[in-house]
Amino acid sequence: MRSIALAFPFVFAIMGHAQTFPIGSTTRTFFDPVRSRNIPCELYYPGQSAGANVPVAMGEFPVLVIGHGFVMTVDAYTYLWQHFVPHGYIVVLPTTEGGAAPNHAQFGADLAYVVTAMQEEHVDGSSSFFGRVAATSALMGHSMGGGASFLGAANNASITTVVNFAAAETTPSAIAAAAQVLVPTLVFAGSADCVTPPAAHQVPMYNALTVDCRALVSITDGGHCYFGDPNFLCTFGETTCGLPPLSRAAQQAVVKDLATPWLDHQLKGDLGALPVFLDSLASSSRITAQTTCVATGTNALSGSQLVVWPVPADDHLRISGCTGSTLLRVYDLHGRLWRTSTCEGQLTIDCRDLPSGAYVMQLDHNGAVELRRIVIAHER
């Protein structure tokens, strides 16, 4: 079954930020007690002003965890945080496994653990990120970091989406791990990439995915290293097999143009961003693409007097104004069904077992459908 959340009409946005934010920066070293491992990271976040260690802007912001390429520093991904932070995202770049003999499994686990660590920052009253971290997150990465994003995402229900760039096969296998990914996934490739040729790397990863919503975007004449900013070692390696025809600026423009609506949809619940993404896949001359994601319209209940409260809800959600015998379903943003009930007049839904986050409530009355955004926010 295709993801139900992706079939909803585009009548509302969840957690969207219309404003742009100054860029704050800081560092964190997270400690994973299971592995007894320190994970130093560079963080960039929406700030109340620009600068190092400035207060975080008001709001809750999704987290993007980005894994670096082989022997590449996180400075090679400046263009990503400079683009996404002003749009209302926290960007975290782990600096582990930067040597010549990286442990891919540990790097994937690092990426995954940082998501957990940032959620802990949200509830830590002594943290500058207290109350500022949204429940949604993305594992991302380039080259080795892209392969590691699959390793970290395998059987990981705590993340919301995966986005990677010229992902490289790893040890253990990122291709095998892709089959265990549980969330919508966007895979970027460069058609002229001679370092990780798509046919041997990104294509089999995409083919291994089983999630309902997945997309493979091949940037025409794009290369490997241009998914990052200038990096001597990456460029030197690519020079040995041939630099791509497309410019770095043009390749990165495609990344920003397509990754932005994808992330806005997946992490902020902006359903209007999905058709923008899909339209671009269908019409852009800069790429070739394939996807299983869909977006369709639906009818709406006319003259609805539906009232839903409280917003956000904690333990219980109350609904009044249902007409006749209305079938009610509650989905999360991945299309997973959490509740089914019949609503006649008034209804109270027990939400205690629903994870905090955004949901879509669908009410069906004789074939006419109404959709409502709901948010569950348990007191932490």
C-alpha positions in Angstrom: 0.0 0.0 0.0 1.3 3.4 -0.8 1.8 5.9 2.0 -1.6 7.3 3.0 -0.1 10.5 4.2 1.3 11.2 0.8 -2.2 10.9 -0.8 -3.8 13.7 1.3 -4.7 17.0 -0.3 -2.5 20.0 0.3 -4.7 22.0 2.6 -2.5 22.6 5.6 1.1 22.6 6.8 2.5 21.3 10.0 5.4 23.0 11.8 6.2 25.2 8.8 8.3 28.3 9.2 7.7 31.1 6.8 10.4 33.3 8.3 14.1 32.9 7.9 16.5 32.7 10.8 20.0 33.9 11.6 22.6 31.1 11.9 23.9 30.2 15.3 26.7 27.7 15.8 28.1 25.6 18.6 29.8 22.3 19.3 28.7 19.3 21.3 30.3 16.0 22.2 27.6 13.4 22.8 28.4 10.2 24.7 26.8 6.9 23.7 26.8 4.8 26.9 26.1 1.6 25.0 29.2 1.8 23.0 31.2 3.9 25.5 31.9 6.3 22.7 32.2 10.0 22.4 30.7 11.7 19.3 32.1 15.2 18.7 29.8 17.3 16.5 29.5 20.7 14.9 26.0 22.2 15.2 24.3 25.0 13.3 20.9 26.1 14.3 18.3 28.9 14.0 19.5 31.6 16.3 18.0 34.6 17.9 21.0 36.3 16.3 23.9 35.2 14.2 27.1 33.9 15.9 28.7 31.3 18.1 26.7 30.0 21.1 23.9 32.5 20.6 20.5 31.6 22.1 18.4 29.3 19.9 15.4 31.0 18.2 11.9 30.4 19.6 10.2 27.3 18.1 10.9 23.6 17.7 13.1 22.7 14.7 13.7 19.4 12.9 17.2 17.9 13.0 19.3 17.1 10.0 22.3 14.8 10.8 24.8 14.8 8.0 27.6 12.3 7.6 30.8 13.3 5.8 32.6 11.6 3.0 35.8 9.5 3.2 38.7 11.6 4.6 36.6 14.7 4.2 36.0 17.3 6.9 32.6 18.6 7.7 33.6 22.0 6.2 32.8 20.4 2.9 29.1 20.7 3.7 28.9 24.4 4.5 26.5 25.0 1.6 24.0 22.6 3.2 23.9 24.2 6.7 24.0 27.7 5.2 20.9 26.8 3.2 18.9 24.8 5.6 19.4 26.6 9.0 17.7 29.8 7.8 14.8 27.6 6.7 14.3 26.4 10.2 16.4 23.3 10.6 19.1 22.3 13.1 22.1 20.8 11.3 24.4 18.4 13.1 27.7 17.2 11.6 29.5 14.4 13.5 33.3 14.6 13.0 34.0 11.0 13.8 35.7 8.4 11.5 37.6 11.0 9.5 40.8 8.9 9.1 42.1 6.7 6.4 40.6 3.5 8.0 37.1 4.4 9.0 34.7 2.1 10.7 31.5 2.3 8.7 29.3 0.5 11.2 30.4 2.9 14.0 29.9 5.9 11.8 26.3 4.8 11.0 25.7 4.2 14.6 27.1 7.7 15.4 24.6 9.3 13.0 21.7 7.4 14.5 22.8 8.2 18.1 23.0 11.9 17.4 19.2 11.9 16.7 18.6 10.4 20.2 21.1 12.8 21.7 19.3 15.8 20.2 16.0 14.6 21.6 17.6 14.4 25.0 18.8 18.0 24.6 15.1 18.9 24.0 14.2 17.7 27.5 17.3 18.7 29.3 16.5 21.9 31.2 20.2 22.9 31.3 20.7 22.6 27.5 20.5 25.6 25.2 18.3 23.4 23.0 15.8 22.8 25.8 12.3 22.9 24.2 13.7 23.7 20.8 14.1 20.3 19.1 11.2 18.9 17.0 10.4 15.3 17.1 11.3 14.8 13.4 14.7 14.2 12.0 16.7 13.1 8.9 19.8 11.0 8.5 21.8 12.4 5.6 25.3 11.9 4.2 27.6 12.1 1.3 29.7 9.3 -0.2 30.8 7.2 2.8 28.4 9.3 5.0 25.6 8.5 2.6 26.3 4.8 2.9 26.5 5.2 6.7 23.1 6.9 6.6 21.6 3.6 5.4 23.5 1.7 8.1 22.1 4.1 10.8 18.6 4.1 9.4 18.2 0.3 9.2 15.4 -0.8 11.4 15.5 2.6 13.1 12.0 3.9 13.9 13.3 7.0 15.7 14.1 8.9 12.5 11.7 10.4 10.0 13.5 10.3 6.6 16.8 9.5 4.8 18.4 11.8 2.2 21.9 11.0 0.8 24.2 12.1 -1.9 26.4 9.8 -4.0 26.1 7.2 -1.3 28.9 4.7 -1.3 28.7 1.0 -0.6 30.2 0.3 2.8 31.3 -2.5 5.0 28.8 -3.8 6.3 26.8 -3.3 3.2 24.7 -0.2 2.8 22.9 -1.9 -0.1 21.8 -4.6 2.3 20.9 -2.1 5.0 18.7 -0.2 2.6 16.3 -3.1 2.5 15.8 -2.6 6.3 15.0 1.2 6.1 11.6 2.0 7.5 11.1 5.6 6.4 10.8 7.6 3.2 14.1 7.9 1.4 15.6 10.3 -1.2 18.7 9.1 -3.0 20.8 11.6 -5.1 23.3 10.5 -7.7 25.4 12.2 -10.3 25.3 10.7 -13.8 29.0 11.4 -14.4 30.1 10.2 -11.0 33.2 8.0 -11.6 34.0 7.6 -7.9 30.8 5.9 -6.9 29.2 5.0 -10.2 25.4 5.0 -9.7 25.0 1.6 -11.3 27.2 0.0 -8.7 26.2 2.1 -5.7 23.0 4.3 -5.6 20.9 2.3 -8.0 21.2 -1.0 -6.1 20.6 0.9 -2.9 17.4 2.4 -4.3 16.3 -0.9 -5.7 16.8 -2.5 -2.3 14.5 0.0 -0.6 11.0 -1.4 0.3 9.4 1.8 1.8 6.3 3.1 0.1 7.8 6.5 -0.7 11.3 6.5 -2.2 12.9 8.6 -5.0 16.1 8.3 -7.0 17.4 11.6 -8.5 20.3 11.4 -11.0 21.7 14.9 -11.7 22.6 15.1 -15.4 26.4 15.4 -15.8 26.7 15.7 -12.0 29.8 14.3 -10.3 30.8 12.9 -6.9 32.7 15.7 -5.2 30.3 18.5 -6.2 27.8 17.2 -3.7 30.2 19.0 -1.3 32.2 22.2 -1.2 35.8 22.2 -2.4 37.9 19.5 -0.8 41.4 18.7 -1.9 41.4 14.9 -1.3 38.0 14.4 -2.8 38.8 16.4 -5.9 42.2 14.7 -6.3 40.5 11.3 -6.2 37.9 12.3 -8.8 40.5 13.9 -11.0 42.1 10.4 -11.5 38.9 9.2 -13.3 37.4 12.4 -14.7 35.8 15.6 -13.4 32.1 16.1 -14.3 30.9 18.5 -17.0 28.4 20.2 -14.6 29.6 23.0 -12.4 29.6 22.6 -8.6 27.2 25.6 -8.2 24.7 24.1 -10.7 24.8 20.6 -9.0 24.3 22.1 -5.6 21.4 24.2 -6.8 19.7 21.0 -7.9 20.3 19.5 -4.4 18.8 22.5 -2.7 15.9 22.8 -5.1 14.8 19.2 -4.5 15.9 18.4 -1.0 14.1 21.4 0.4 10.5 20.5 -0.5 11.3 16.8 0.4 12.4 17.8 3.9 9.7 20.4 4.3 7.2 17.7 3.6 8.7 14.8 5.5 9.9 16.8 8.6 7.6 19.8 8.8 4.5 18.1 7.5 4.1 20.6 4.7 1.8 18.6 2.4 2.0 21.3 -0.3 5.7 20.7 -0.7 5.2 17.2 -2.0 3.6 18.2 -5.3 6.4 20.8 -5.8 8.9 18.0 -5.4 7.1 15.6 -7.7 6.4 18.2 -10.4 10.1 19.0 -10.4 11.0 15.4 -10.9 8.6 15.2 -13.8 9.5 18.4 -15.6 13.1 19.3 -14.8 15.6 19.1 -17.6 18.5 18.9 -15.0 17.8 15.4 -13.8 16.4 12.0 -14.5 14.4 10.5 -11.7 12.1 7.7 -10.6 9.9 7.6 -7.6 7.1 5.6 -5.9 5.7 8.7 -4.0 2.3 9.8 -5.0 0.1 12.8 -4.4 -3.6 12.9 -5.2 -6.6 15.1 -4.3 -9.8 14.1 -2.5 -13.2 15.5 -1.8 -14.1 17.5 1.3 -17.1 17.3 3.6 -19.3 20.3 2.9 -20.7 22.4 5.7 -18.6 20.6 8.4 -19.1 21.8 12.0 -16.2 19.6 13.2 -14.4 20.8 16.3 -11.2 19.1 17.5 -9.5 20.1 20.8 -7.2 20.5 22.6 -4.4 21.6 20.3 -1.9 20.2 21.0 -3.4 17.2 22.7 -1.8 15.3 25.5 -3.5 12.2 26.8 -6.9 12.6 25.1 -8.3 14.2 22.0 -11.9 15.3 21.8 -14.0 15.6 18.7 -17.5 17.0 18.3 -19.7 17.8 15.3 -19.5 14.5 13.5 -22.5 14.1 11.2 -24.2 10.7 11.0 -21.9 7.7 11.1 -18.5 9.0 10.2 -15.4 6.7 9.9 -12.4 8.3 11.6 -8.8 7.3 11.1 -5.6 8.8 12.5 -2.4 8.4 10.5 1.1 9.6 11.2 3.1 11.4 8.5 4.4 8.1 7.1 0.9 6.8 6.5 0.9 4.4 9.5 -2.6 3.9 10.8 -2.9 4.5 14.6 -6.6 4.7 15.2 -9.9 3.6 13.6 -13.2 4.6 15.1 -16.8 5.6 14.3 -17.7 9.1 15.2 -21.3 10.0 15.9 -21.8 13.4 17.4 -18.9 13.3 19.9 -15.9 11.1 20.4 -12.9 11.0 22.8 -9.7 9.4 21.6 -7.1 8.0 24.0 -3.7 9.3 22.8 -1.5 8.0 25.6 0.3 5.4 23.4 0.7 7.8 20.4 4.3 9.2 20.2 4.5 13.0 20.4 4.4 14.5 16.9 2.1 15.6 14.1 -0.7 13.4 12.7 -3.5 13.6 10.1 -7.1 12.7 11.1 -9.2 11.5 8.2 -13.0 11.5 8.5 -15.0 9.7 5.8 -18.7 10.2 5.5 -20.4 8.4 2.6 -17.3 8.9 0.4 -16.7 12.6 1.3 -13.5 13.1 3.2 -12.3 15.8 5.6 -8.7 16.0 6.9 -7.6 17.7 10.0 -4.1 18.3 11.4 -3.6 17.2 15.0 -0.6 17.4 17.2 0.2 15.1 20.1 2.5 16.7 22.7 2.9 14.6 25.9 4.3 16.5 28.8 8.0 15.3 29.0 
